[in-house]
Amino acid sequence: MSRNLLKSHERAARGESLPWAEVRDSLKLNPDGLIPAIAQQHDTGEVLMMAWMNLESLDETLRSGRVCYFSRSRGKLWRKGESSGQVQRLKELRLDCDGDTLLLLVDQTGPACHTGRRNCFYNALRGDRVEVIAEPLIDPEQLYS
């Protein structure tokens, strides 16, 4: 694992920059070669979902502008919306201060969640119970038919 190049940026002034290739090589991936990626709607700030990326999916996302994740359950690249049509277009990529989490500012088409809800965070802790706080925008059966 490479040193965290972003550490040198902690006291940087606005506008200072580092070469992307070097930052990319210093990202902190987990033992499976993955990094968490949080998708946020670029114009509203709504947090849509969390998924995993590897360097291949990150490179594809940056090259194409269409968000691509790594599916741990399928063990392969997952191009968001490839089966549902609910595509995410990358507007901006941000990195946290430790270089171990990505924030994807996206333009989401339709629901982001496989349940048909706008986002994946529809379960809220209310006292000692977890309550569903959002209805599906579309029936998942229709979403994936």
Secondary structure in CASP SS format (residue, H / E / C, confidence):
PFRMAT SS
TARGET T0000
AUTHOR 0000-0000-0000
METHOD secondary structure of the structure
MODEL  1
M C 1.00
S C 1.00
R C 1.00
N C 1.00
L H 1.00
L H 1.00
K H 1.00
S H 1.00
H H 1.00
E C 1.00
R C 1.00
A C 1.00
A C 1.00
R C 1.00
G C 1.00
E C 1.00
S C 1.00
L C 1.00
P C 1.00
W H 1.00
A H 1.00
E H 1.00
V H 1.00
R H 1.00
D H 1.00
S H 1.00
L C 1.00
K C 1.00
L C 1.00
N C 1.00
P C 1.00
D C 1.00
G C 1.00
L C 1.00
I E 1.00
P E 1.00
A E 1.00
I E 1.00
A E 1.00
Q E 1.00
Q E 1.00
H C 1.00
D C 1.00
T C 1.00
G C 1.00
E C 1.00
V E 1.00
L E 1.00
M E 1.00
M E 1.00
A E 1.00
W E 1.00
M E 1.00
N C 1.00
L H 1.00
E H 1.00
S H 1.00
L H 1.00
D H 1.00
E H 1.00
T H 1.00
L H 1.00
R H 1.00
S H 1.00
G C 1.00
R E 1.00
V C 1.00
C E 1.00
Y E 1.00
F E 1.00
S E 1.00
R C 1.00
S C 1.00
R C 1.00
G C 1.00
K E 1.00
L E 1.00
W E 1.00
R E 1.00
K C 1.00
G C 1.00
E C 1.00
S C 1.00
S C 1.00
G C 1.00
Q C 1.00
V C 1.00
Q E 1.00
R E 1.00
L E 1.00
K E 1.00
E E 1.00
L E 1.00
R E 1.00
L E 1.00
D C 1.00
C C 1.00
D C 1.00
G C 1.00
D C 1.00
T C 1.00
L E 1.00
L E 1.00
L E 1.00
L E 1.00
V E 1.00
D E 1.00
Q E 1.00
T C 1.00
G C 1.00
P C 1.00
A C 1.00
C C 1.00
H C 1.00
T C 1.00
G C 1.00
R C 1.00
R C 1.00
N C 1.00
C C 1.00
F C 1.00
Y C 1.00
N E 1.00
A E 1.00
L E 1.00
R E 1.00
G C 1.00
D C 1.00
R E 1.00
V E 1.00
E E 1.00
V E 1.00
I C 1.00
A C 1.00
E C 1.00
P C 1.00
L C 1.00
I C 1.00
D C 1.00
P H 1.00
E H 1.00
Q H 1.00
L H 1.00
Y C 1.00
S C 1.00
END
